Amino acid sequence: MGVKRNGARTFLNVVKAACQLSHIPGFRAGLDKILSPTVGAELFGFWEPFCQYVESLIALDDYWNKRDATLPDAAEGDEDGPFG
């Protein structure tokens, strides 16, 4: 991942969790109720293919969520720390 850690791992974890939540029954109906059917459909039209893409990448490669073996495991090198 390079010399400086940057929060990309947290981003992938959050996207994975959000995509899993979007598979819950009633998610689409909730979007429509909160945003309006038109806006909900527009958002879901982007969200569904985005999640399919991210989930397919995760399924094909388990390396995305492993820590870099090349960097020491120290607090100052943590990409998910408060200051990156």
GUTOR-651127 format. One record per residue: residue number from 1; residue in one letter; x, y, z of N, C-alpha, C in turn. Coordinates in Angstrom, 1 decimal. Each point is the difference from the previous one (the first is absolute). Example, Ala and Ser with C-alpha at 12.3 -4.5 7.8 and 13.67 -1.06 7.14 Angstrom:
<1 'A' <13.2 -5.7 7.8> <-0.9 1.2 0.0> <0.9 1.2 0.0>>
<2 'S' <-0.4 1.1 -0.7> <0.9 1.1 0.0> <-0.8 1.1 0.8>>
END
This chain:
<1 'M' <0.8 -1.2 0.0> <-0.8 1.2 0.0> <0.9 1.2 0.0>>
<2 'G' <1.2 -0.1 0.0> <0.9 1.2 0.0> <0.5 0.3 1.4>>
<3 'V' <0.8 1.1 0.1> <0.7 0.3 1.3> <-0.9 0.6 1.0>>
<4 'K' <-0.9 0.9 -0.4> <-0.9 0.7 0.9> <-1.4 -0.6 -0.1>>
<5 'R' <-0.5 -0.4 1.1> <-1.4 -0.5 0.1> <-1.0 1.1 -0.1>>
<6 'N' <-1.2 -0.3 -0.6> <-0.9 1.1 -0.4> <-1.5 -0.2 0.3>>
<7 'G' <-0.4 -1.0 0.6> <-1.4 -0.1 0.3> <-0.8 -0.8 -1.0>>
<8 'A' <0.6 -0.5 -1.1> <-0.7 -0.7 -1.0> <-0.6 -1.3 0.5>>
<9 'R' <0.7 -0.7 1.0> <-0.5 -1.2 0.6> <-1.3 0.3 0.7>>
<10 'T' <-0.1 1.1 0.7> <-1.2 0.3 0.7> <-1.1 0.3 -1.0>>
<11 'F' <0.3 0.7 -1.0> <-1.0 0.3 -1.1> <-0.6 -1.3 -0.5>>
<12 'L' <0.9 -1.0 -0.3> <-0.5 -1.2 -0.6> <-0.9 -0.8 1.1>>
<13 'N' <0.4 0.1 1.2> <-0.8 -0.7 1.1> <-1.4 0.7 0.1>>
<14 'V' <0.0 1.3 -0.1> <-1.3 0.8 0.1> <-0.9 -0.3 -1.2>>
<15 'V' <0.6 0.0 -1.2> <-0.8 -0.3 -1.2> <-0.5 -1.4 0.0>>
<16 'K' <0.8 -0.9 0.5> <-0.4 -1.4 0.1> <-1.2 -0.1 0.9>>
<17 'A' <0.1 0.6 1.2> <-1.1 0.0 1.0> <-1.3 0.7 -0.6>>
<18 'A' <0.2 1.1 -0.6> <-1.1 0.7 -0.6> <-0.7 -0.8 -1.1>>
<19 'C' <0.8 -0.7 -0.8> <-0.6 -0.8 -1.0> <-0.8 -1.2 0.6>>
<20 'Q' <0.5 -0.5 1.0> <-0.7 -1.1 0.7> <-1.3 0.5 0.6>>
<21 'L' <0.0 1.2 0.5> <-1.2 0.5 0.6> <-1.1 0.3 -1.1>>
<22 'S' <0.5 0.3 -1.2> <-0.9 0.3 -1.1> <-0.7 -1.3 -0.6>>
<23 'H' <0.5 -1.2 0.5> <-0.7 -1.2 -0.4> <-1.1 -0.4 0.9>>
<24 'I' <-0.2 0.7 1.1> <-1.0 -0.3 1.0> <-1.4 0.3 -0.7>>
<25 'P' <-0.9 -0.9 0.2> <-1.4 0.2 -0.6> <-0.5 1.4 0.6>>
<26 'G' <-0.6 0.7 -0.9> <-0.6 1.3 0.4> <0.9 1.2 -0.2>>
<27 'F' <1.3 -0.3 -0.3> <0.9 1.1 -0.2> <-0.4 1.0 -1.1>>
<28 'R' <-0.4 -0.6 -1.1> <-0.4 0.8 -1.2> <-1.3 0.8 0.3>>
<29 'A' <-0.9 -0.7 0.7> <-1.3 0.7 0.4> <0.3 1.1 0.9>>
<30 'G' <1.0 -0.2 0.9> <0.4 1.1 1.0> <0.6 1.2 -0.8>>
<31 'L' <0.8 -0.3 -0.9> <0.6 1.1 -0.8> <-1.1 0.8 -0.7>>
<32 'D' <-0.9 -0.7 -0.6> <-1.1 0.7 -0.7> <-0.8 0.8 0.9>>
<33 'K' <-0.3 -0.5 1.2> <-0.8 0.8 1.0> <0.8 1.2 0.5>>
<34 'I' <1.3 -0.1 0.2> <0.8 1.1 0.6> <0.3 1.0 -1.1>>
<35 'L' <0.4 -0.4 -1.2> <0.4 0.9 -1.0> <-1.0 0.3 -1.1>>
<36 'S' <-1.0 -0.8 -0.1> <-1.0 0.1 -1.1> <0.3 -1.1 -1.0>>
<37 'P' <-1.0 -0.6 -0.6> <0.2 -1.1 -0.9> <0.9 0.4 -1.2>>
<38 'T' <0.0 1.2 -0.5> <0.8 0.4 -1.1> <1.5 0.0 0.4>>
<39 'V' <0.3 0.7 1.1> <1.4 0.2 0.5> <0.5 -1.4 0.5>>
<40 'G' <-0.9 -0.7 0.7> <0.4 -1.4 0.5> <0.4 -0.9 -1.1>>
<41 'A' <-0.7 0.0 -1.1> <0.3 -0.8 -1.2> <1.3 0.5 -0.6>>
<42 'E' <0.2 1.3 -0.1> <1.2 0.5 -0.6> <1.3 -0.4 0.9>>
<43 'L' <-0.2 0.1 1.3> <1.1 -0.4 0.9> <0.3 -1.5 -0.1>>
<44 'F' <-1.1 -0.8 0.0> <0.2 -1.4 0.0> <0.5 -0.5 -1.4>>
<45 'G' <-0.3 0.8 -1.0> <0.5 -0.3 -1.3> <1.5 0.1 -0.1>>
<46 'F' <0.6 0.9 0.8> <1.5 0.1 0.1> <0.5 -1.0 1.0>>
<47 'W' <-0.7 -0.1 1.2> <0.5 -0.8 1.1> <0.1 -1.5 -0.3>>
<48 'E' <-1.0 -0.6 -0.6> <0.0 -1.4 -0.3> <1.2 -0.5 -0.9>>
<49 'P' <0.3 0.7 -1.1> <1.1 -0.4 -0.8> <1.3 0.2 0.8>>
<50 'F' <0.1 1.1 0.7> <1.2 0.3 0.8> <0.3 -1.1 1.0>>
<51 'C' <-1.1 -0.4 0.7> <0.2 -1.1 1.0> <0.4 -1.3 -0.7>>
<52 'Q' <-0.6 -0.3 -1.1> <0.3 -1.2 -0.7> <1.5 0.0 -0.4>>
<53 'Y' <0.5 1.1 -0.4> <1.4 0.2 -0.4> <0.9 -0.2 1.2>>
<54 'V' <-0.3 0.7 1.1> <0.9 -0.1 1.2> <-0.1 -1.4 0.5>>
<55 'E' <-1.2 -0.6 0.1> <-0.1 -1.4 0.6> <0.7 -1.0 -0.9>>
<56 'S' <0.0 0.2 -1.3> <0.7 -0.9 -0.9> <1.5 0.1 0.2>>
<57 'L' <0.5 1.2 0.2> <1.4 0.2 0.2> <0.5 -0.7 1.3>>
<58 'I' <-0.8 0.2 1.1> <0.3 -0.6 1.2> <-0.1 -1.5 -0.1>>
<59 'A' <-1.0 -0.6 -0.7> <-0.1 -1.4 -0.1> <1.2 -0.6 -0.8>>
<60 'L' <0.5 0.7 -0.9> <1.1 -0.5 -0.8> <1.4 0.1 0.6>>
<61 'D' <0.1 0.9 1.0> <1.3 0.3 0.5> <0.0 0.2 1.5>>
<62 'D' <0.5 -0.9 0.8> <-0.1 0.2 1.5> <1.1 0.9 0.5>>
<63 'Y' <0.9 0.5 -0.9> <1.1 0.8 0.5> <-0.4 1.4 0.4>>
<64 'W' <-1.1 0.5 -0.5> <-0.4 1.3 0.3> <-0.1 0.4 1.5>>
<65 'N' <-0.3 -1.0 0.8> <-0.2 0.3 1.4> <1.1 -0.6 0.9>>
<66 'K' <1.1 -0.2 -0.5> <1.2 -0.5 0.8> <0.9 1.2 0.2>>
<67 'R' <0.6 -0.1 1.1> <1.0 1.1 0.4> <1.3 -0.2 -0.9>>
<68 'D' <0.6 1.1 -0.3> <1.3 0.0 -0.7> <1.0 -0.7 0.9>>
<69 'A' <0.7 -1.0 -0.6> <1.0 -0.7 0.7> <1.3 0.8 0.0>>
<70 'T' <0.1 1.0 -0.9> <1.3 0.7 -0.1> <0.1 1.1 1.0>>
<71 'L' <-1.0 0.5 0.6> <0.1 1.1 1.0> <-0.2 -0.5 1.4>>
<72 'P' <0.8 0.6 0.9> <-0.2 -0.5 1.4> <-1.4 0.3 0.6>>
<73 'D' <-0.4 -0.8 0.9> <-1.3 0.2 0.5> <0.0 0.9 1.2>>
<74 'A' <0.1 1.3 -0.3> <0.1 1.0 1.0> <-1.1 1.0 -0.1>>
<75 'A' <-0.4 0.7 1.1> <-1.1 0.9 0.0> <0.2 1.2 -1.0>>
<76 'E' <1.3 0.5 -0.1> <0.2 1.1 -0.9> <-0.1 -0.4 -1.5>>
<77 'G' <0.0 -1.3 -0.3> <-0.1 -0.5 -1.4> <-1.4 -0.4 -0.3>>
<78 'D' <-0.9 0.2 0.9> <-1.4 -0.6 -0.2> <-0.7 0.9 -1.0>>
<79 'E' <-0.4 -0.5 -1.1> <-0.8 0.8 -1.0> <-1.3 0.4 0.5>>
<80 'D' <-0.6 -0.6 1.1> <-1.3 0.3 0.5> <0.1 0.9 1.2>>
<81 'G' <1.1 0.5 0.3> <0.2 0.9 1.2> <-0.7 1.3 -0.3>>
<82 'P' <-0.1 0.9 1.0> <-0.7 1.2 -0.2> <0.6 1.0 -1.0>>
<83 'F' <1.3 -0.1 -0.3> <0.6 0.9 -0.9> <0.7 -0.7 -1.2>>
<84 'G' <-0.4 -1.3 -0.2> <0.5 -0.7 -1.2> <1.4 -0.3 0.0>>
END
